[in-house]
């Protein structure tokens, strides 16, 4: 990372950013060509490993790509704001943001209990701990993808307070 002053090293801060995100981007490889999709997600930390969960249709390009190459890259950003200002008598422009980027592998979850668990994590991300029901038929026709994160980084430019 070139801008070490913007690097987030604390895992807890990276998790706070994940909590503020509505969606993320999953980068895949499609026979040597890049392919990206924007997805809602849920997550958990299990035995020290970050797991990201995504829902998908049970067939399509995304699953085809993952069957050929399970290596993935997840990235997302929040708190974005363009800023135009003056510093030391000079005009400048910058972007405020918080972001995360993760490498890992994705597998399709097959077991109904784990699929339901993943859907609960996805829903928790949006509605908190409110109860909800998932019809068994929905579980059968919904693919759940689980990304096991091997490395994650965070980066942010939170604004002028960092220069004070």
N, C-alpha and C positions, 0 to 999 in steps of 0.2 A: 504494500500500500504506500503510494507516494506521499500522501498527506497524513503522516503519523499523528498530527495534531487533531485529526478528525476521527481517528480510529476508536472504536468502542471495544474495550478489552473485557469488560465485565459481562459475564453471561447473563446475569440478572437484568441488565439494561437491554440486552438484545431481546430477552423474553418480554420486557415491557413494550418494546417496539412491535414485536409480533402481536401483542394484545391490541395494539392500536390499528392494525392493518385490517382492511376489509377483504383484501384479495392479494394474491401474489402472482408471479409469472414463473412458469415452469419451462425451462429450455431443454429440448430433447434433440436427438440426432436422428434424422430420417434418411437413411442410406447415404451418409456423408454430408447431408445438407442440414442446416439449422432449421429447427421448427420450435415455435414457442406458443404457449397457451396461457391465458389468464384464468385463474381458478380461485374459488373460495377455498378455505382450508381450516383445519383444526390442528391442534398439536398437543403433545405431552412429552414430558421428560421421564424416561423409564430406565432405571438402572444407570443413570448418568448419560444416556443417549437421547438426543432430540429426535422425535418422530413427528413427521408432518403427514396429515391425512387429507386426501382430496377425493371428491366424488366425481364420477364420470359415467358416460353411457357405457354399456357393456361391450360395445364394438365401435371401431372408428380409428382414425389415423393415430391418435394419441396412444391407444393400446397397441396398435401395430408397431409403432416406433419402440415402445417399451419392451415388447417381446424380442425385438432384434437387439436392443441395447438399453439396459436398465440404468445406465449412468445418466444422472440428471443434474441440473443446476436450478436452484430456486432463488429468486430475488424479488424484492418488494421495497417500496418507498412510501413514506407518509410525511406529514407536517411540511409539505412543500410550499414554498412561497418565494416568489421573485422579489429581489430587493435592489433598489437603486439608491445610492447614497454618496456621501463624501467622507473620505478618511485622509487625514494628513494633507488637506487641501487639494486632494485629487478625487475626481469622480470615479466611482467604481460600481460594478454590478456583481451580484452574487445570487446564489440560490440557497435558501435555508431548506434543510431536509433531515430526515432520519431514514436510514436504510439498513437492510440486512441482505446477505448473500450466502447461500449454502450449497455445498456439493454433497452428493450422496447417490444412493441407488434406490430405485422404486420397484416395488413388487405389488401384484394384485392380491388383495385380501380375499380369501375364499370362505373362511369360516363365518357363519352367520353371527355368532356372538361377538367376534372381533369387528365385523362390519357394523353391527349395531353400536358397539363402543365408539368406533370412529365417527359414526353419524352423530352420536351424542356430543363428541368433542367439537365437531363442525357446528352444531347448533349452539353449543355453549358459547362459542366465539361470538354469536350474534344475539342470542336471547338470554344469556346467563344460565342460571340453574333452573329455569322454568321447566316444568315437566312437559313432555310431548310424546306422542305415540308414533311409531313407525310400523305401518302395516307390513306383514310378512311378505306380501307380494312386491312391495317396494324394495325390500332387501334383495329379493331374487333378481330384480331388473335394474339394480344399481351396482355399478362397479365401484369399489373403494380401492384407492391407491395409497400405499404407505411408503413414504420416503424415509429411509434411515440415513440421517445426516452424519457425514464423516467429518466435515469441517464447516464452520460458520464464522462469518465476520460481520461486524457492524460498522457503520460510518455515519457521521452526522455533522452538520453545520447548523447549530441551533439558533444562531443569531448574534446580535451585537453584544450580548452579555458575556460572551467568551473573550471579548477584547477589553473588557473593563479592568 
